[in-house]
Amino acid sequence: MALSREVRRLAGKWQRGDFPKHLEWIELDGLRGWSGQRVDLSFPIVAICGENGAGKSTIIQAAASIYDSTSDEKHYASDFFPDTAWDSLEGVVIKASIKEGQNSTEVSIRKPTRRWRGNDTRRQRPVKYLDLRRIQPISARTGYGRLAKPALNEADSRDFEGGALQRFSNIIGKPYSSARQATTNLDANRNVPVVSHEGTEYSGFHQGAGEATIADLIAIDIPRYSIVLIDEIETSLHPRAQRRLIRDLAEISRDKLVQFILTTHSPYILEELPASARVYVFKNGADKSVVPGVSPEFALSKMDEEVHPEVDVYVEDDTAKILLEEILANKSLESLARCSISAFGAASVGKSLGQMVVGNRFSRPTVVILDGDQDPAPGCLILPGVDAPERMVFEDLRDKGWLDIAPLINRSHSDFVSAAVNALTLPDHHEWIKSVADRMVLGGDELWRAMSRAWIQNCAEENIAQDIIESISDHLDARMDVA
């Protein structure tokens, strides 16, 4: 999916180096299962995803603790990570690299024994931290139930000015004539959002959860150069609102040079951001692994356990996935039925996953496969050929006269050949499938699956992908032995 205009504009400003304040990375040790893993923050908005309990919230809480906030909120590691009757923390180190201007400085706060050290030397920056309590429905928030009394009166309010009101309307997707945060004469510290839509005014007690969530977010004063940390950004929002919210944050980030770090379970949030802005945190027992640059599909497959495959297979993209599915269907259909094949995105992600295979860091048997144009890497296998799958299949089928494809797609041979030959003139091989599919008026996946089948039938060697098939079979046999 193409990036939105707002995110592209933010990326351009980021690439020019226009962000003078930035938390570049954070490293956690001795804290909630973290043992020195580093999280790189390589874009002004970074979304951290992973299963519940993986450590996403710990990352943003540590990020809030690393600064001495100059905003009205003060955050300390001792608030987020307290000693209790059941937990006593020792040997904790939170390290980070902070960019200020052209300089990067490594800083830390730590708790070697009983007390946190380093708070007095923290660098200053406005910090805003939003936890789940801030985005619950009004009626579920502590102390708000007593405000739902008709005898009370509005005591004070703060209107959403023009820009904020328009942002609110854009994210929710309906026009509001007014919006404000109001307090009652019973409690001056608890704000209630009040909005007006199509001539009707109603409070947060009668708003949808998504309206109340966005009203709270819009009402926050976000200072220039600040860092804003939001836990489970998608809470109560439908997919379109999630996308619009990320675009809104991108505009704020670009305009005010603000850094956002989010946690999420939503593929819609991830799809709005470039690969460099996506970080997946794995949890394998007591161990954690951090992999940047994952695809939304990879993240969703790791967080959704509905299928329960016996072996996880990871490939670069959907093109590689379909080709591998057809190879396995032709050579080892039983293995295909017992595998989950997912796309991970960039080759660099695959190489990181390969390192996890080498370190036995996955909870299930895992096979990582790079495209044929990649060099060998530890823990990774390589798809057949010495080039990208599109180049290999198109060029091999051309040399064979484009055999057996037209009947599979229910189109004429001559029309297909004309479209395929034209596609080969495009410099970017990633555009070839779409070019042919558009001219033939059919789906790209349907076309590529047909071409993959024709290639396996007419061009592939008899022992195609034998190392991949054997690796998957070995894992499946091992599962049978254990059972």
C-alpha positions as CSV (number, residue, x, y, z in Angstrom):
1,M,0.0,0.0,0.0
2,A,1.3,3.4,-1.0
3,L,2.2,5.8,1.8
4,S,-0.2,8.8,2.4
5,R,0.8,12.3,1.3
6,E,1.1,13.3,4.9
7,V,3.6,10.5,5.7
8,R,5.5,11.1,2.5
9,R,5.9,14.8,3.4
10,L,7.1,13.8,6.9
11,A,9.6,11.3,5.4
12,G,11.0,14.1,3.2
13,K,11.6,16.4,6.1
14,W,13.2,13.5,8.1
15,Q,15.5,12.6,5.3
16,R,16.7,16.3,5.1
17,G,17.8,16.0,8.8
18,D,15.4,18.7,10.0
19,F,14.7,17.1,13.4
20,P,17.0,18.6,16.0
21,K,15.8,16.6,18.9
22,H,15.4,12.8,18.6
23,L,15.6,9.7,20.8
24,E,17.7,7.5,18.4
25,W,17.6,4.2,20.3
26,I,16.8,2.8,23.6
27,E,18.3,-0.3,25.3
28,L,16.8,-2.2,28.2
29,D,18.6,-4.6,30.6
30,G,17.4,-6.3,33.7
31,L,13.8,-5.1,33.3
32,R,10.7,-7.3,32.7
33,G,12.6,-9.9,30.7
34,W,14.8,-7.5,28.7
35,S,18.4,-8.4,28.7
36,G,20.3,-5.7,26.7
37,Q,18.1,-5.7,23.5
38,R,18.1,-2.4,21.6
39,V,15.2,-0.7,19.9
40,D,16.1,1.7,17.0
41,L,13.8,4.6,16.5
42,S,14.6,5.4,12.8
43,F,11.6,7.6,11.9
44,P,9.7,10.4,13.6
45,I,6.8,8.1,14.2
46,V,7.6,4.5,15.2
47,A,5.0,1.8,15.9
48,I,6.1,-1.0,18.1
49,C,4.0,-4.2,17.7
50,G,4.0,-7.6,19.2
51,E,1.9,-10.0,21.3
52,N,0.6,-9.0,24.7
53,G,3.3,-9.2,27.3
54,A,6.1,-8.9,24.7
55,G,7.4,-5.7,26.3
56,K,5.9,-2.9,24.1
57,S,4.6,-0.8,27.0
58,T,7.9,-1.2,28.8
59,I,9.7,0.4,25.8
60,I,7.6,3.6,25.8
61,Q,7.6,3.8,29.7
62,A,11.4,3.6,29.6
63,A,11.5,6.3,26.9
64,A,9.4,8.5,29.1
65,S,11.7,8.0,32.0
66,I,14.9,8.8,30.1
67,Y,14.1,12.5,29.9
68,D,13.6,15.2,32.5
69,S,10.3,16.5,31.1
70,T,9.8,20.2,30.7
71,S,6.0,19.8,30.2
72,D,3.5,19.7,33.0
73,E,4.0,15.9,33.3
74,K,6.9,14.5,35.2
75,H,7.9,10.9,34.7
76,Y,10.3,8.7,36.6
77,A,11.3,5.1,36.2
78,S,10.3,4.4,39.8
79,D,6.7,5.3,38.8
80,F,6.6,2.9,35.9
81,F,8.8,0.2,37.4
82,P,8.2,0.2,41.2
83,D,9.3,-2.2,43.9
84,T,6.3,-4.0,45.4
85,A,5.6,-6.7,47.9
86,W,6.1,-9.3,45.1
87,D,8.7,-7.6,42.9
88,S,12.1,-6.1,43.7
89,L,14.2,-4.7,40.8
90,E,18.0,-4.7,40.9
91,G,20.6,-4.5,38.2
92,V,18.4,-2.5,35.8
93,V,19.9,-0.3,33.2
94,I,18.1,1.8,30.7
95,K,20.4,3.3,28.0
96,A,19.6,5.6,25.2
97,S,21.1,7.7,22.5
98,I,19.8,11.3,22.4
99,K,20.3,13.5,19.4
100,E,20.4,17.3,20.0
101,G,21.4,19.3,17.0
102,Q,24.2,17.5,15.3
103,N,25.4,15.8,18.4
104,S,24.4,12.3,19.8
105,T,24.9,11.6,23.4
106,E,24.6,8.2,25.2
107,V,22.7,8.5,28.5
108,S,21.4,6.1,31.1
109,I,19.3,5.7,34.2
110,R,19.9,2.7,36.3
111,K,19.0,0.8,39.5
112,P,22.0,-1.2,40.6
113,T,20.5,-2.0,44.0
114,R,17.7,-0.2,45.9
115,R,17.7,3.3,44.3
116,W,17.4,4.7,40.8
117,R,20.5,6.6,39.7
118,G,20.9,9.2,36.9
119,N,17.7,11.2,37.3
120,D,19.6,14.3,38.2
121,T,21.6,14.3,34.9
122,R,18.7,13.6,32.5
123,R,18.4,15.8,29.4
124,Q,15.4,18.0,29.2
125,R,12.7,17.7,26.7
126,P,8.8,18.0,26.7
127,V,7.4,14.5,27.3
128,K,3.8,13.4,26.9
129,Y,2.8,9.9,27.9
130,L,-0.7,8.5,27.3
131,D,-1.6,5.3,29.0
132,L,-4.7,3.1,28.6
133,R,-6.5,4.9,31.4
134,R,-6.6,8.1,29.3
135,I,-8.4,6.4,26.5
136,Q,-11.1,4.4,28.3
137,P,-14.7,5.4,27.8
138,I,-15.7,8.3,30.1
139,S,-18.1,6.2,32.1
140,A,-15.3,3.6,32.9
141,R,-12.8,6.2,34.2
142,T,-12.1,6.4,37.9
143,G,-14.1,9.1,39.6
144,Y,-16.2,10.1,36.5
145,G,-19.3,8.3,37.5
146,R,-20.2,10.9,40.0
147,L,-20.1,13.6,37.3
148,A,-23.1,12.0,35.5
149,K,-25.7,14.0,37.4
150,P,-28.1,16.4,35.8
151,A,-28.0,18.7,38.8
152,L,-24.4,19.6,38.1
153,N,-23.5,22.6,36.0
154,E,-20.6,23.3,33.6
155,A,-18.0,25.4,35.4
156,D,-15.4,25.9,32.8
157,S,-14.5,24.8,29.3
158,R,-11.8,25.0,26.7
159,D,-12.9,25.1,23.1
160,F,-11.2,23.3,20.2
161,E,-10.0,26.1,18.1
162,G,-10.4,26.1,14.3
163,G,-7.5,23.8,13.5
164,A,-8.2,21.3,16.3
165,L,-11.9,21.1,15.5
166,Q,-11.1,20.4,11.8
167,R,-8.6,17.7,12.9
168,F,-11.2,16.1,15.1
169,S,-13.8,16.1,12.3
170,N,-11.3,14.7,9.8
171,I,-10.2,11.8,12.0
172,I,-13.7,10.7,13.1
173,G,-15.0,11.3,9.6
174,K,-18.0,13.5,10.3
175,P,-18.4,17.3,10.6
176,Y,-18.6,18.8,14.1
177,S,-19.8,22.4,14.6
178,S,-18.1,22.6,18.0
179,A,-16.1,20.6,20.5
180,R,-14.7,21.4,23.9
181,Q,-13.3,19.9,27.1
182,A,-15.5,20.9,30.0
183,T,-15.5,20.6,33.8
184,T,-18.3,20.6,36.3
185,N,-18.8,22.6,39.5
186,L,-18.2,19.3,41.3
187,D,-14.7,18.6,40.0
188,A,-12.4,21.0,38.3
189,N,-9.8,18.4,37.5
190,R,-11.8,15.9,35.4
191,N,-12.5,17.0,31.9
192,V,-15.5,15.8,29.9
193,P,-15.5,16.2,26.1
194,V,-18.7,17.9,24.7
195,V,-19.3,18.0,21.0
196,S,-22.0,19.3,18.6
197,H,-22.9,17.4,15.4
198,E,-25.9,18.2,13.1
199,G,-27.5,20.5,15.7
200,T,-27.2,18.1,18.6
201,E,-24.8,18.6,21.6
202,Y,-23.8,15.6,23.6
203,S,-21.1,14.8,26.2
204,G,-18.5,12.1,26.5
205,F,-21.0,10.0,28.5
206,H,-23.0,9.6,25.3
207,Q,-20.2,9.6,22.7
208,G,-18.8,6.5,21.1
209,A,-15.6,5.3,22.6
210,G,-13.7,6.4,19.5
211,E,-15.0,10.0,19.7
212,A,-14.0,10.2,23.4
213,T,-10.5,8.8,22.5
214,I,-9.8,11.3,19.8
215,A,-11.3,14.2,21.8
216,D,-8.8,13.4,24.5
217,L,-5.9,13.2,22.0
218,I,-6.8,16.4,20.2
219,A,-7.2,18.3,23.5
220,I,-3.6,17.6,24.5
221,D,-1.2,20.5,24.0
222,I,1.8,19.0,22.1
223,P,4.8,21.3,22.5
224,R,7.4,21.8,19.7
225,Y,10.3,19.3,19.8
226,S,8.4,17.1,22.3
227,I,8.3,13.3,22.4
228,V,4.8,11.8,22.7
229,L,4.3,8.2,23.8
230,I,1.0,6.5,23.2
231,D,0.1,3.0,24.3
232,E,-2.3,1.0,22.0
233,I,-3.0,3.9,19.7
234,E,-5.8,2.1,17.9
235,T,-8.0,1.6,20.9
236,S,-11.8,2.0,20.1
237,L,-11.0,3.3,16.5
238,H,-12.3,1.7,13.3
239,P,-9.7,1.2,10.5
240,R,-10.4,4.4,8.6
241,A,-10.1,6.4,11.8
242,Q,-6.8,4.7,12.6
243,R,-5.4,5.6,9.2
244,R,-6.6,9.2,9.5
245,L,-5.1,9.5,13.0
246,I,-1.6,8.4,11.8
247,R,-1.9,11.0,9.0
248,D,-2.8,13.6,11.5
249,L,0.1,12.7,13.7
250,A,2.4,12.9,10.7
251,E,1.3,16.5,10.1
252,I,1.9,17.4,13.7
253,S,5.3,15.7,13.6
254,R,6.3,17.6,10.5
255,D,5.0,20.9,11.7
256,K,6.3,20.8,15.3
257,L,9.2,18.5,14.8
258,V,7.6,16.1,17.3
259,Q,8.7,12.4,17.9
260,F,5.9,9.9,18.4
261,I,6.5,6.3,19.7
262,L,3.3,4.2,19.6
263,T,2.4,0.6,20.6
264,T,-0.1,-1.2,18.5
265,H,-1.7,-4.5,17.5
266,S,-3.2,-3.0,14.3
267,P,-2.1,-3.8,10.8
268,Y,-3.9,-0.6,9.6
269,I,-1.5,1.5,11.8
270,L,1.5,-0.4,10.4
271,E,0.3,0.0,6.8
272,E,0.3,3.8,7.2
273,L,4.0,3.9,8.1
274,P,7.2,3.1,6.1
275,A,9.1,-0.1,6.9
276,S,11.7,1.9,8.9
277,A,8.9,2.9,11.3
278,R,7.8,-0.6,12.2
279,V,9.4,-2.6,15.0
280,Y,8.3,-6.1,16.1
281,V,9.1,-7.4,19.6
282,F,9.2,-11.2,19.9
283,K,8.5,-13.0,23.2
284,N,9.9,-16.5,23.5
285,G,9.6,-17.5,27.1
286,A,12.0,-15.3,29.1
287,D,13.8,-14.2,25.9
288,K,13.0,-11.2,23.7
289,S,14.1,-10.3,20.2
290,V,13.6,-7.0,18.3
291,V,13.2,-7.0,14.5
292,P,12.8,-3.7,12.7
293,G,11.2,-3.2,9.3
294,V,8.6,-5.9,9.4
295,S,5.7,-6.0,7.0
296,P,2.1,-5.5,8.3
297,E,1.3,-9.0,7.1
298,F,4.2,-10.5,9.1
299,A,3.2,-8.7,12.2
300,L,-0.4,-9.8,11.9
301,S,0.6,-13.4,11.2
302,K,2.7,-13.4,14.4
303,M,0.0,-12.0,16.5
304,D,-2.9,-14.1,15.1
305,E,-2.7,-17.8,16.2
306,E,-6.0,-19.0,14.7
307,V,-4.5,-21.4,12.1
308,H,-2.0,-23.2,14.4
309,P,0.5,-24.3,11.7
310,E,3.3,-26.8,12.6
311,V,6.0,-24.9,10.8
312,D,6.3,-21.1,10.2
313,V,7.9,-20.2,6.8
314,Y,8.9,-16.6,6.1
315,V,9.6,-15.2,2.6
316,E,10.2,-11.7,1.4
317,D,6.9,-10.7,-0.2
318,D,3.7,-12.1,-1.6
319,T,5.4,-12.8,-4.9
320,A,7.8,-15.2,-3.2
321,K,4.9,-16.6,-1.1
322,I,2.8,-17.6,-4.1
323,L,5.8,-19.1,-5.9
324,L,6.8,-21.2,-2.9
325,E,3.1,-22.3,-2.4
326,E,3.0,-23.5,-6.0
327,I,6.4,-25.3,-5.7
328,L,5.2,-27.1,-2.5
329,A,1.8,-27.9,-4.0
330,N,3.6,-29.5,-6.9
331,K,6.3,-31.3,-5.0
332,S,5.1,-31.8,-1.4
333,L,1.4,-30.9,-1.0
334,E,1.2,-32.5,2.5
335,S,3.9,-30.1,3.7
336,L,2.1,-27.1,2.3
337,A,-1.0,-28.0,4.3
338,R,1.0,-28.1,7.5
339,C,2.9,-24.7,7.0
340,S,2.1,-21.1,7.5
341,I,3.8,-19.0,4.8
342,S,4.1,-15.2,5.6
343,A,5.8,-12.3,4.0
344,F,8.3,-10.4,6.2
345,G,9.2,-7.4,4.0
346,A,12.7,-6.3,3.3
347,A,15.7,-8.7,3.0
348,S,17.3,-7.1,6.1
349,V,14.3,-8.3,8.1
350,G,14.8,-11.9,6.8
351,K,18.4,-11.8,7.8
352,S,17.5,-10.7,11.3
353,L,15.0,-13.6,11.4
354,G,17.7,-15.9,10.2
355,Q,19.9,-14.9,13.1
356,M,17.0,-15.8,15.4
357,V,16.7,-19.2,13.8
358,V,20.5,-19.8,14.4
359,G,19.9,-18.7,18.0
360,N,16.9,-21.0,18.4
361,R,14.8,-18.0,19.4
362,F,11.5,-19.1,17.9
363,S,8.9,-21.0,19.8
364,R,7.9,-23.0,16.7
365,P,9.9,-24.6,14.0
366,T,10.8,-21.8,11.6
367,V,12.2,-21.6,8.0
368,V,13.4,-18.2,6.6
369,I,13.8,-17.9,2.9
370,L,15.4,-15.0,0.9
371,D,14.9,-14.3,-2.8
372,G,17.3,-15.7,-5.3
373,D,19.0,-12.3,-5.8
374,Q,20.2,-12.2,-2.2
375,D,23.5,-13.5,-0.9
376,P,23.5,-16.5,1.6
377,A,22.9,-15.5,5.2
378,P,23.0,-17.4,8.5
379,G,19.8,-19.2,9.2
380,C,18.3,-18.5,5.8
381,L,17.6,-20.6,2.7
382,I,17.4,-19.1,-0.8
383,L,14.6,-19.4,-3.3
384,P,15.5,-21.1,-6.6
385,G,17.4,-19.1,-9.2
386,V,20.0,-16.4,-9.0
387,D,17.6,-13.4,-9.5
388,A,14.4,-12.0,-8.2
389,P,11.4,-14.3,-8.7
390,E,9.7,-12.0,-11.2
391,R,12.8,-11.8,-13.4
392,M,13.5,-15.6,-13.2
393,V,9.9,-16.6,-14.1
394,F,9.2,-14.0,-16.7
395,E,12.5,-14.5,-18.5
396,D,12.4,-18.3,-18.4
397,L,8.8,-18.4,-19.6
398,R,9.7,-16.0,-22.5
399,D,12.5,-18.4,-23.5
400,K,10.0,-21.2,-23.6
401,G,7.4,-19.3,-25.7
402,W,5.1,-18.5,-22.8
403,L,3.7,-22.0,-22.7
404,D,0.5,-23.0,-20.9
405,I,-0.3,-19.7,-19.3
406,A,-3.2,-18.4,-21.4
407,P,-5.5,-21.4,-20.6
408,L,-4.9,-20.9,-16.8
409,I,-6.1,-17.3,-16.9
410,N,-8.8,-17.8,-19.6
411,R,-7.3,-15.2,-21.9
412,S,-5.9,-15.5,-25.5
413,H,-2.2,-16.5,-25.9
414,S,-1.5,-13.6,-28.2
415,D,-3.0,-11.0,-25.9
416,F,-1.0,-12.4,-23.0
417,V,2.3,-12.5,-25.0
418,S,1.8,-8.9,-26.0
419,A,1.2,-7.8,-22.4
420,A,4.1,-9.8,-21.1
421,V,6.6,-8.6,-23.7
422,N,5.5,-5.0,-23.0
423,A,6.0,-5.5,-19.2
424,L,9.6,-6.7,-19.8
425,T,10.5,-3.3,-21.1
426,L,9.7,-1.7,-17.7
427,P,12.9,-1.1,-15.7
428,D,11.4,-2.1,-12.3
429,H,10.7,-5.8,-12.2
430,H,8.3,-5.2,-9.3
431,E,5.9,-3.6,-11.8
432,W,5.8,-6.5,-14.3
433,I,3.0,-8.5,-12.7
434,K,0.8,-5.5,-12.3
435,S,1.4,-4.3,-15.8
436,V,0.3,-7.6,-17.3
437,A,-2.6,-8.0,-14.9
438,D,-4.0,-4.6,-15.7
439,R,-3.8,-5.1,-19.4
440,M,-5.4,-8.6,-19.1
441,V,-8.1,-7.3,-16.6
442,L,-7.4,-9.8,-13.8
443,G,-5.9,-9.9,-10.4
444,G,-2.2,-9.8,-10.0
445,D,-2.1,-12.7,-7.6
446,E,-4.2,-14.8,-10.0
447,L,-1.8,-14.0,-12.9
448,W,1.3,-14.7,-10.9
449,R,0.0,-18.0,-9.6
450,A,-0.8,-19.1,-13.1
451,M,2.7,-18.1,-14.3
452,S,4.3,-19.8,-11.3
453,R,2.5,-23.1,-12.2
454,A,3.5,-22.8,-15.9
455,W,7.1,-22.1,-14.9
456,I,7.3,-25.1,-12.5
457,Q,5.8,-27.3,-15.3
458,N,7.9,-26.1,-18.2
459,C,11.1,-24.5,-16.8
460,A,12.0,-25.7,-13.3
461,E,14.5,-28.5,-12.6
462,E,13.1,-31.8,-11.3
463,N,14.7,-31.3,-7.8
464,I,13.6,-27.6,-7.6
465,A,13.9,-26.1,-4.1
466,Q,15.0,-29.5,-2.7
467,D,16.8,-27.9,0.3
468,I,13.7,-25.9,1.2
469,I,11.4,-28.9,0.9
470,E,13.8,-31.1,3.0
471,S,14.1,-28.4,5.7
472,I,10.4,-28.2,6.1
473,S,10.0,-32.0,6.0
474,D,12.7,-32.3,8.7
475,H,10.9,-29.9,11.0
476,L,7.6,-31.8,10.4
477,D,9.2,-35.2,11.0
478,A,10.7,-33.8,14.2
479,R,7.2,-32.7,15.3
480,M,5.8,-36.2,14.6
481,D,8.6,-37.8,16.6
482,V,7.8,-35.5,19.6
483,A,4.1,-36.3,19.3
